[in-house]
Amino acid sequence: MTKEYNTLVVSLYKLNTYSVTHVTSLPIYLFCLTTGVHARQFAGSGITEPFRHATISSTVSGTIAAINVTEGSFIKKGSVLIEIDPRTYQLNVESRMVQIEQAEAELKRLKQEVHNLEASIKISRSNVALARAEFSRLNRLSGQKVVAQTALDNAEQRYLTSLERLQGLENQMALTGPLKEGLEAQLHMARVALRQARLDLERTRIDSSFDGWVLEKTIEEGQHVNAVKHLGKIYRAGALDIEVRIPIKDLKWFPHDLNQGSMPDAEIFFDSKNTPRTWKGRVSRIMAQIDEKTRTLPVVVEVTDNAPAKGDQDIFNLRPGMFVTVQIKGREVKQAFVLPRHVVHTDDVVYIVRDNRLRIKQVNVMRSFKDFVFIDKGLTDGDQVIITPLSGAVDGTIVRLKKQ
């Protein structure tokens, strides 16, 4: 009775199964080789973590008026999460508006005062001109002994008084410039204070800046909170990272020209009750430092598609804290063979059949990965590799092939 052997089908190679009769009539199965282009794979495991998460905190103090979220709930961008009693901040806004009105009224009063001063200065200059002319006329007449000295003194006094009044008005006008600047600064500060008051009022409503999920909520309605109080935590929907660690010996299989536009693709696997689920991902960044204890390089993989690619039809999403397996696509190698690991024997040899004889071939194993080995030297296209377990194989042993 022929014993059945399970062989691993590799998609890159054609699998042919033969019944081979050894001189001892032991059935032997063969694996027909072809070369191909293979992408090295890196496997690792890690825990999913949010790529972007935000701590919900209050920048103003007050009493919690409403809480619109619960732990585990989904939130839309722009939705209000928490509301703080806004009445105190509304009154502050009204107070700042009154200050602006007062500053504007002071500026209007100063403007009118400047207008009045300009008119008074104009009149005062006319009075000075008249007093100067009168004094000059009487001064000429006094030389002719026509006008008494008393009249001349009175005219001079009136001239000096008009000059003094004009000087006083001009001094007042000069002071209106700094006064105006001071009032304008007060108005500017009042407007800044109003913007701050409105901002504080706006901050009494805490909303979400992205679509996401609520991780935790640490406050209750009616509770008083201070500024910078931690109220909860949310994370961006679908944006998850997994950190996996790649052994140093495998780094040579990473693509040589790594940049943000050519990062390797990846697949994320999760086994839920023996039902594997798969998501697409890509390497987002490679850490700068190798772990000294494990001699591995941390690599961060981001999930690019959080909708399950395989599995049941029910809705299932990756969430923070899940333990997953990650497979990263590495550098492609041309002209390589992929074989099941068990067909490569001690000292890196494989058994093939050529001209109805068993041949022992020395091969070069590029890399072992899970149940496979990658070979680049020692085999040629069309070689038929024996996958049946043999002990004490001797090179040149005659075999007879009998196709099933």
Long-range contacts (C-beta under 8 A, 24 or more apart in sequence): 2-27, 2-404, 3-27, 5-29, 5-387, 5-388, 7-31, 7-340, 7-387, 8-340, 8-371, 8-372, 10-338, 10-372, 12-36, 12-37, 12-38, 12-338, 13-337, 13-338, 16-384, 17-404, 18-384, 18-401, 18-402, 18-403, 18-404, 19-401, 19-402, 19-403, 19-404, 20-353, 20-386, 20-388, 20-399, 20-400, 20-401, 20-402, 21-399, 21-400, 21-401, 21-402, 22-397, 22-399, 23-397, 23-398, 23-399, 26-388, 26-390, 27-388, 28-353, 28-386, 28-388, 28-390, 28-399, 29-386, 29-387, 29-388, 30-353, 30-384, 30-385, 30-386, 30-387, 30-401, 31-339, 31-340, 31-343, 31-384, 31-385, 31-386, 31-387, 32-382, 32-383, 32-384, 32-385, 33-337, 33-339, 33-379, 33-380, 33-381, 33-382, 33-383, 33-384, 33-385, 34-381, 34-382, 35-335, 35-336, 35-337, 35-381, 36-336, 36-338, 37-332, 37-333, 37-334, 37-336, 38-332, 38-333, 38-336, 38-338, 38-374, 39-329, 39-330, 39-331, 39-332, 40-250, 40-253, 40-329, 40-330, 40-331, 40-332, 40-333, 40-367, 40-369, 40-374, 41-327, 41-328, 41-329, 41-330, 41-369, 42-244, 42-246, 42-250, 42-253, 42-254, 42-327, 42-328, 42-330, 43-325, 43-326, 43-327, 43-328, 43-369, 43-370, 44-244, 44-245, 44-246, 44-299, 44-325, 44-326, 44-328, 45-244, 45-323, 45-324, 45-325, 45-326, 46-242, 46-243, 46-244, 46-245, 46-301, 46-323, 46-324, 46-326, 47-242, 47-243, 47-321, 47-322, 47-323, 47-324, 48-240, 48-241, 48-242, 48-303, 48-318, 48-319, 48-320, 48-321, 48-322, 48-324, 49-240, 49-241, 49-242, 49-243, 49-320, 50-215, 50-235, 50-236, 50-239, 50-240, 50-241, 50-320, 51-236, 51-239, 51-240, 51-241, 51-302, 52-210, 52-235, 52-236, 52-239, 53-212, 53-215, 53-233, 53-234, 53-235, 53-236, 54-209, 54-210, 54-212, 54-233, 54-234, 54-235, 55-230, 55-232, 55-233, 56-81, 56-82, 56-206, 56-230, 56-231, 56-232, 56-233, 56-234, 57-228, 57-229, 57-230, 57-231, 58-82, 58-84, 58-203, 58-206, 58-225, 58-226, 58-227, 58-228, 58-229, 58-231, 59-203, 59-227, 59-228, 60-84, 60-89, 60-200, 60-203, 60-204, 60-227, 61-224, 61-225, 61-226, 61-227, 61-229, 62-86, 62-88, 62-89, 62-204, 62-224, 62-225, 63-222, 63-223, 63-224, 63-225, 64-219, 64-220, 64-221, 64-222, 64-223, 64-224, 64-225, 65-204, 65-221, 66-221, 67-217, 67-219, 67-220, 67-221, 69-214, 69-217, 69-232, 70-214, 70-217, 71-214, 71-215, 71-216, 71-217, 72-213, 72-214, 73-213, 73-214, 74-211, 74-212, 74-213, 74-214, 74-237, 75-208, 75-211, 75-212, 75-213, 75-214, 75-234, 76-208, 76-211, 77-208, 77-209, 77-210, 77-211, 78-207, 78-208, 79-207, 79-208, 80-205, 80-206, 80-207, 81-206, 81-207, 81-208, 81-232, 81-234, 82-205, 82-206, 82-219, 82-231, 82-232, 83-204, 83-205, 83-206, 84-203, 84-204, 84-205, 84-206, 84-225, 85-204, 86-201, 86-204, 86-205, 89-197, 89-200, 89-201, 89-204, 90-201, 92-197, 92-200, 92-201, 93-194, 93-197, 93-198, 93-201, 95-197, 96-190, 96-193, 96-194, 96-196, 96-197, 97-194, 99-190, 99-193, 99-194, 100-187, 100-190, 100-191, 100-194, 102-190, 103-183, 103-186, 103-187, 103-190, 104-187, 106-183, 106-186, 107-180, 107-183, 107-184, 107-187, 110-176, 110-179, 110-180, 110-183, 113-176, 114-173, 114-176, 114-180, 117-169, 117-172, 117-173, 117-176, 118-173, 120-169, 121-166, 121-169, 121-170, 121-173, 124-162, 124-165, 124-166, 124-169, 125-166, 127-162, 127-165, 127-166, 128-159, 128-162, 128-163, 128-166, 130-162, 131-155, 131-158, 131-159, 131-161, 131-162, 131-163, 132-159, 134-158, 134-159, 135-159, 206-231, 208-234, 210-236, 210-237, 211-236, 211-237, 212-236, 212-237, 213-237, 213-319, 215-320, 235-320, 237-306, 238-303, 238-306, 238-317, 239-302, 239-303, 240-302, 240-303, 240-306, 240-318, 240-319, 240-320, 241-284, 241-300, 241-301, 241-302, 241-303, 242-268, 242-281, 242-300, 242-301, 242-302, 242-303, 242-324, 242-326, 243-298, 243-299, 243-300, 243-301, 244-298, 244-299, 244-301, 244-326, 244-328, 245-291, 245-294, 245-296, 245-297, 245-298, 245-299, 246-296, 246-297, 246-299, 246-328, 247-295, 247-296, 248-290, 248-295, 248-296, 248-297, 250-330, 250-367, 251-297, 253-330, 253-331, 253-367, 254-330, 254-331, 255-330, 255-331, 256-331, 258-286, 264-328, 264-329, 264-330, 265-328, 265-329, 266-301, 266-326, 266-327, 266-328, 266-329, 267-326, 267-327, 268-301, 268-303, 268-318, 268-324, 268-325, 268-326, 269-324, 269-325, 269-326, 269-327, 270-318, 270-322, 270-324, 270-325, 272-311, 272-316, 275-311, 275-312, 276-310, 276-311, 277-308, 277-309, 277-310, 277-311, 277-316, 278-308, 278-309, 278-310, 278-311, 279-303, 279-305, 279-306, 279-307, 279-308, 279-309, 279-318, 280-304, 280-305, 280-309, 281-305, 281-326, 283-328, 299-328, 301-326, 301-328, 333-366, 333-374, 333-376, 335-376, 336-366, 336-374, 336-375, 336-376, 337-374, 337-375, 337-376, 337-379, 338-372, 338-373, 338-374, 338-375, 339-372, 339-373, 339-375, 339-385, 340-371, 340-372, 340-373, 340-387, 341-368, 341-370, 341-371, 341-372, 341-373, 342-387, 342-389, 343-385, 343-386, 343-387, 344-373, 344-375, 350-375, 350-378, 350-379, 350-385, 350-386, 351-385, 351-386, 351-390, 351-393, 352-379, 352-383, 352-384, 352-385, 352-386, 353-384, 353-386, 353-399, 353-401, 354-383, 354-384, 356-398, 356-399, 356-400, 356-401, 357-396, 357-397, 357-398, 357-399, 358-386, 358-393, 358-394, 358-395, 358-396, 358-397, 358-398, 358-399, 359-395, 359-396, 360-393, 360-395
